[in-house]
Amino acid sequence: MQKNIQCIIHTMNKPEKEVTIYDIAKKLNISAATVSRGLQDRAGTNKDTKKRILDAAAEMGYHSNSFASKLRNKRSNIIGVIVPRLNSVFMSQVIAGIEKEVSNANFTLIISQSLENMKKEAGSAAAMYSNRVDGLLVSLAYDTKSIEHFENFIKRGTPVVFFDRVYEDKKHAAIYIDNYKAAYEVTTHLIEQGCKRIVHLTGNQMQNVYADRFKGYKQALTDHQIPFNEDMVIISGLSSADGAIAAEQILKMKPLPDGVFAANDQCVISCMQVLKKEGLKIPEDIAVAGFNNDPVSCIIEPNLTTINYKGYEMGQVAAKLLMELMYKKGAHSAENVVLNYELIIRESSLRNGKKS
């Protein structure tokens, strides 16, 4: 009895043999080459024979080996995407733009998040490489110092396009906005509203987006004869929790700052909430501006002044550029695409109701 049970279990666990074109050929007593032509609907295949082949394939549960076919064609029809985090409104918009373009071109996306960690980013890149993606779109992690982990793609001739957080080495294609100019405009706006002690909440200066926004902030101060004070620069991970911590630091500054410019909205909105809780009026006591135009910027009171740039458009442009490179003989290009942005002035920075 025990042996019978073991035999049944063994039979149940034994995987079914995959049906091949040779099995269909044997059943129909025709050549495997004829079966292959019939399944691929090639010209010259007899209609009756083709019907017999398709009927037999359906009856026997045949599935084409698309992976083998893709290896033969040296194309996987897969595009990889590596982003810092998926729980970001901006990044969700970027991915939606990418998905639209690649889907229209009959490609599939594999998406991975680095969780702001270079080591995990490198692991994701290795997995994408093993899956033989036809192209790779990357927004770099917070602590990424080099892009050596993407060198295998370059050697294989697989194009890589960086977007938003890019690697500026003049060798790789990149899609971004003019972060320096945008930050300069935000800071200038705060200065024109009467602010003279402006705190800048920023991120890791290894990343182009934060380094360029810091440079724009600093240059605006210089051009308006306002001395730069490094104590007014707070570097953090720019999370909501970091915004609350930054607010505590701001409240201890003497004299109190009269302006705050943050490199993203999430961080500065949390900062605003703490400042308001402590009795400060925005913008009367302290004017505030962010970056990214997250939907919550229109919910917080007062509404947040910020920089708007379209993630969906960035995703579309990045995907189109990648696919162009995929079909070129030289798979790599140093082409840079700089997208437009818009300074949206709202109540959080407006003193006396005047827009500069």
C-alpha positions as CSV (number, residue, x, y, z in Angstrom):
1,M,0.0,0.0,0.0
2,Q,2.8,2.4,1.0
3,K,4.6,1.7,-2.3
4,N,1.5,2.4,-4.3
5,I,1.1,5.7,-2.5
6,Q,4.7,6.6,-3.2
7,C,4.2,5.6,-6.9
8,I,1.1,7.8,-7.2
9,I,3.0,10.7,-5.5
10,H,6.0,10.2,-7.9
11,T,3.6,10.2,-10.9
12,M,1.9,13.4,-9.7
13,N,5.1,15.2,-9.1
14,K,6.7,14.2,-12.4
15,P,6.5,17.2,-14.8
16,E,4.8,16.6,-18.1
17,K,7.1,16.4,-21.2
18,E,7.0,19.6,-23.2
19,V,5.5,19.0,-26.6
20,T,7.8,19.8,-29.5
21,I,7.4,20.2,-33.3
22,Y,9.0,16.7,-33.6
23,D,6.1,15.2,-31.6
24,I,3.6,16.9,-33.9
25,A,5.5,15.7,-36.9
26,K,5.5,12.2,-35.7
27,K,1.8,12.3,-35.0
28,L,1.0,13.6,-38.4
29,N,3.7,11.6,-40.2
30,I,5.2,14.7,-41.8
31,S,8.6,16.4,-41.5
32,A,9.5,18.7,-38.6
33,A,10.4,21.4,-41.1
34,T,6.8,21.3,-42.5
35,V,5.4,21.6,-39.0
36,S,7.6,24.6,-38.3
37,R,6.5,26.3,-41.5
38,G,2.9,25.6,-40.7
39,L,3.1,27.0,-37.2
40,Q,4.8,30.2,-38.5
41,D,2.3,30.6,-41.3
42,R,4.9,30.7,-43.9
43,A,4.0,31.0,-47.6
44,G,4.0,27.7,-49.5
45,T,2.4,25.6,-46.8
46,N,-0.7,23.7,-48.0
47,K,-3.8,25.0,-46.3
48,D,-5.1,21.6,-45.3
49,T,-1.7,20.6,-44.0
50,K,-1.5,23.8,-42.0
51,K,-5.0,23.2,-40.5
52,R,-3.9,19.7,-39.5
53,I,-0.8,21.1,-37.9
54,L,-2.6,23.8,-35.9
55,D,-5.3,21.4,-34.8
56,A,-2.7,18.8,-33.6
57,A,-0.7,21.5,-31.8
58,A,-3.8,22.7,-30.0
59,E,-4.8,19.1,-29.1
60,M,-1.4,18.2,-27.8
61,G,-0.9,21.5,-25.9
62,Y,2.1,22.8,-27.9
63,H,3.6,26.1,-26.9
64,S,6.2,27.8,-29.1
65,N,9.6,28.2,-27.5
66,S,9.8,32.0,-27.7
67,F,13.0,32.2,-25.7
68,A,14.9,30.0,-28.2
69,S,13.4,32.0,-31.0
70,K,14.6,35.3,-29.4
71,L,18.1,33.9,-29.0
72,R,18.2,33.0,-32.6
73,N,17.0,36.4,-33.6
74,K,19.3,38.1,-31.0
75,R,16.4,40.1,-29.7
76,S,14.4,39.5,-26.5
77,N,11.7,42.2,-27.1
78,I,12.3,43.2,-23.5
79,I,13.3,46.6,-22.2
80,G,14.6,47.0,-18.6
81,V,13.9,49.9,-16.3
82,I,15.7,50.6,-13.1
83,V,14.4,53.4,-10.8
84,P,15.3,54.5,-7.3
85,R,11.7,53.9,-5.9
86,L,8.3,53.0,-7.3
87,N,6.4,54.8,-4.6
88,S,6.9,58.2,-6.2
89,V,4.3,60.1,-8.1
90,F,6.9,61.5,-10.5
91,M,8.4,58.0,-11.1
92,S,5.0,56.5,-11.7
93,Q,4.4,59.1,-14.3
94,V,7.7,58.4,-16.0
95,I,7.0,54.7,-16.1
96,A,3.6,55.3,-17.6
97,G,5.2,57.3,-20.4
98,I,7.8,54.6,-21.0
99,E,5.1,51.8,-21.0
100,K,3.0,53.6,-23.6
101,E,5.9,53.9,-26.0
102,V,7.4,50.4,-25.6
103,S,3.9,48.8,-25.7
104,N,3.1,50.5,-29.0
105,A,6.4,49.0,-30.3
106,N,5.5,45.5,-29.0
107,F,8.1,45.4,-26.3
108,T,7.7,44.2,-22.7
109,L,9.0,46.1,-19.6
110,I,10.9,44.6,-16.7
111,I,10.9,47.1,-13.9
112,S,13.2,47.0,-10.8
113,Q,13.8,49.5,-8.0
114,S,17.2,50.1,-6.4
115,L,15.7,51.4,-3.2
116,E,18.3,54.2,-3.4
117,N,21.1,51.7,-3.0
118,M,24.0,51.3,-5.5
119,K,24.6,47.7,-4.5
120,K,21.0,46.7,-5.2
121,E,21.1,48.8,-8.4
122,A,24.1,46.7,-9.6
123,G,22.2,43.5,-8.7
124,S,19.2,44.7,-10.8
125,A,21.5,45.5,-13.7
126,A,23.1,42.0,-13.5
127,A,19.6,40.5,-13.6
128,M,18.6,42.6,-16.6
129,Y,21.8,41.6,-18.4
130,S,21.1,37.9,-17.7
131,N,17.6,38.3,-19.2
132,R,19.3,39.8,-22.3
133,V,17.2,43.0,-22.4
134,D,17.3,44.8,-25.7
135,G,17.8,48.2,-23.9
136,L,18.0,49.7,-20.5
137,L,16.5,52.8,-19.0
138,V,18.0,54.0,-15.6
139,S,17.5,56.7,-13.0
140,L,20.4,56.3,-10.6
141,A,20.2,55.5,-6.9
142,Y,20.9,58.1,-4.2
143,D,24.4,56.8,-3.5
144,T,25.6,55.7,-6.9
145,K,29.2,56.8,-7.4
146,S,30.0,55.1,-10.7
147,I,28.3,53.2,-13.5
148,E,30.8,50.3,-13.8
149,H,27.9,47.9,-13.3
150,F,26.5,49.0,-16.7
151,E,29.7,48.4,-18.6
152,N,28.6,44.9,-19.7
153,F,25.7,46.4,-21.6
154,I,28.1,48.7,-23.4
155,K,30.4,45.8,-24.3
156,R,27.5,43.8,-25.6
157,G,26.2,46.7,-27.6
158,T,23.0,47.1,-25.6
159,P,22.0,50.8,-25.3
160,V,21.6,52.4,-21.9
161,V,19.7,55.7,-21.5
162,F,19.8,57.6,-18.2
163,F,16.9,59.8,-17.2
164,D,16.3,62.4,-14.4
165,R,19.2,61.3,-12.2
166,V,21.8,60.9,-14.9
167,Y,25.5,60.1,-15.2
168,E,27.1,63.1,-16.9
169,D,30.2,61.7,-18.6
170,K,29.5,62.8,-22.2
171,K,29.4,59.1,-23.3
172,H,25.9,58.1,-22.5
173,A,22.5,59.3,-23.6
174,A,20.6,61.3,-20.9
175,I,17.2,62.9,-20.5
176,Y,16.8,65.6,-17.8
177,I,15.7,69.2,-17.1
178,D,18.0,72.2,-16.5
179,N,18.0,71.8,-12.7
180,Y,20.6,74.6,-12.3
181,K,18.4,77.1,-14.1
182,A,15.2,75.9,-12.4
183,A,16.7,76.3,-8.9
184,Y,18.1,79.7,-9.8
185,E,14.6,80.8,-10.8
186,V,13.0,79.5,-7.6
187,T,15.7,81.2,-5.4
188,T,15.4,84.4,-7.3
189,H,11.6,84.4,-6.8
190,L,12.1,84.0,-3.1
191,I,14.6,86.9,-3.0
192,E,12.2,89.1,-5.0
193,Q,9.6,88.4,-2.4
194,G,11.9,89.9,0.2
195,C,13.7,86.8,1.5
196,K,17.4,87.2,2.5
197,R,18.0,84.2,4.7
198,I,17.0,81.2,2.6
199,V,17.6,77.7,3.8
200,H,18.2,75.1,1.1
201,L,17.1,71.5,1.8
202,T,19.0,69.2,-0.6
203,G,20.2,65.7,-1.2
204,N,23.4,63.8,-1.8
205,Q,25.6,66.0,-3.9
206,M,26.9,63.0,-5.9
207,Q,23.6,63.1,-7.8
208,N,23.3,65.6,-10.6
209,V,19.8,66.7,-9.8
210,Y,20.7,67.8,-6.2
211,A,24.2,69.2,-7.1
212,D,22.8,71.3,-9.9
213,R,19.9,72.6,-7.8
214,F,22.3,73.5,-5.1
215,K,24.5,75.4,-7.6
216,G,21.5,77.3,-8.9
217,Y,20.5,78.3,-5.4
218,K,24.0,79.4,-4.6
219,Q,24.5,81.4,-7.8
220,A,21.1,83.2,-7.3
221,L,22.3,84.4,-3.8
222,T,25.6,85.6,-5.3
223,D,23.9,87.5,-8.1
224,H,21.7,89.3,-5.6
225,Q,24.6,90.2,-3.3
226,I,23.4,87.8,-0.5
227,P,26.3,86.1,1.2
228,F,26.2,82.3,1.0
229,N,26.2,80.6,4.4
230,E,26.9,76.8,4.4
231,D,24.9,76.6,7.7
232,M,21.8,77.3,5.8
233,V,22.2,74.2,3.7
234,I,20.7,71.0,5.1
235,I,21.6,67.7,3.3
236,S,19.4,64.7,3.9
237,G,17.5,61.9,2.2
238,L,14.7,64.4,1.4
239,S,12.0,62.1,2.9
240,S,9.0,63.3,4.9
241,A,10.8,62.3,8.1
242,D,13.9,64.3,6.9
243,G,11.6,67.3,6.3
244,A,10.4,67.2,9.9
245,I,13.9,67.0,11.2
246,A,15.0,69.9,9.0
247,A,12.1,72.0,10.5
248,E,13.5,71.4,14.0
249,Q,16.9,72.6,12.8
250,I,15.4,75.7,11.2
251,L,13.6,76.6,14.4
252,K,16.9,76.6,16.3
253,M,18.5,79.0,13.8
254,K,19.2,82.5,15.0
255,P,18.0,84.7,13.5
256,L,15.2,82.7,12.0
257,P,15.4,82.1,8.2
258,D,12.7,83.9,6.1
259,G,12.7,81.5,3.2
260,V,13.0,77.7,2.5
261,F,13.8,76.2,-0.9
262,A,13.7,72.4,-1.0
263,A,14.9,70.0,-3.8
264,N,11.7,68.1,-3.6
265,D,8.1,68.6,-2.5
266,Q,7.7,65.7,-0.2
267,C,10.5,66.9,2.2
268,V,9.4,70.5,2.3
269,I,5.7,69.8,2.9
270,S,6.6,67.8,6.0
271,C,8.8,70.7,7.0
272,M,6.0,73.2,6.5
273,Q,3.6,71.2,8.7
274,V,6.1,71.3,11.6
275,L,6.8,75.0,11.2
276,K,3.1,75.8,11.1
277,K,2.5,73.6,14.2
278,E,5.1,75.7,16.0
279,G,3.2,78.9,15.2
280,L,5.0,80.2,12.2
281,K,2.9,81.8,9.4
282,I,3.6,80.8,5.8
283,P,4.6,82.9,3.8
284,E,4.5,85.9,6.2
285,D,7.1,84.6,8.6
286,I,8.8,82.2,6.2
287,A,8.2,81.7,2.5
288,V,8.5,78.2,1.1
289,A,9.1,76.6,-2.3
290,G,9.7,73.0,-3.4
291,F,10.4,71.1,-6.6
292,N,8.5,68.4,-8.6
293,N,4.9,69.6,-8.4
294,D,3.6,66.5,-6.6
295,P,-0.2,66.4,-6.4
296,V,0.0,67.1,-2.6
297,S,1.5,70.5,-3.4
298,C,-2.0,71.6,-4.3
299,I,-3.5,70.1,-1.1
300,I,-1.2,71.5,1.6
301,E,-2.3,74.9,2.9
302,P,-1.0,77.3,1.7
303,N,-0.5,75.7,-1.7
304,L,3.1,75.1,-2.5
305,T,5.3,77.1,-5.0
306,T,7.2,74.5,-7.0
307,I,8.9,73.5,-10.2
308,N,6.7,71.5,-12.6
309,Y,8.2,69.1,-15.2
310,K,6.4,66.3,-16.8
311,G,7.4,62.8,-15.8
312,Y,5.1,61.2,-18.4
313,E,6.8,63.2,-21.2
314,M,10.3,62.3,-19.8
315,G,9.3,58.6,-19.9
316,Q,8.1,58.9,-23.5
317,V,11.2,60.8,-24.7
318,A,13.5,58.3,-22.9
319,A,11.8,55.3,-24.4
320,K,11.8,56.8,-27.9
321,L,15.5,57.6,-27.7
322,L,16.3,54.2,-26.4
323,M,14.4,52.4,-29.2
324,E,16.2,54.7,-31.8
325,L,19.5,53.6,-30.4
326,M,18.4,49.9,-30.4
327,Y,17.9,50.0,-34.1
328,K,21.1,51.9,-34.9
329,K,24.4,50.0,-35.6
330,G,26.2,52.0,-33.1
331,A,24.1,51.3,-30.0
332,H,25.5,54.1,-27.9
333,S,25.1,57.8,-28.2
334,A,26.1,60.8,-26.0
335,E,22.9,62.6,-27.1
336,N,21.4,64.6,-24.2
337,V,17.8,65.8,-24.3
338,V,16.9,68.7,-22.0
339,L,13.2,69.0,-21.3
340,N,11.2,72.1,-20.4
341,Y,10.0,73.0,-16.9
342,E,7.8,75.6,-15.4
343,L,8.0,77.6,-12.2
344,I,4.5,77.5,-10.6
345,I,4.1,80.3,-8.1
346,R,1.5,79.6,-5.3
347,E,0.6,81.1,-2.0
348,S,3.4,79.5,0.1
349,S,5.9,82.0,-1.3
350,L,3.7,85.0,-2.0
351,R,4.2,87.9,0.3
352,N,1.7,90.8,0.0
353,G,0.0,88.8,-2.8
354,K,2.6,89.8,-5.4
355,K,4.0,87.5,-8.0
356,S,7.5,88.4,-9.1
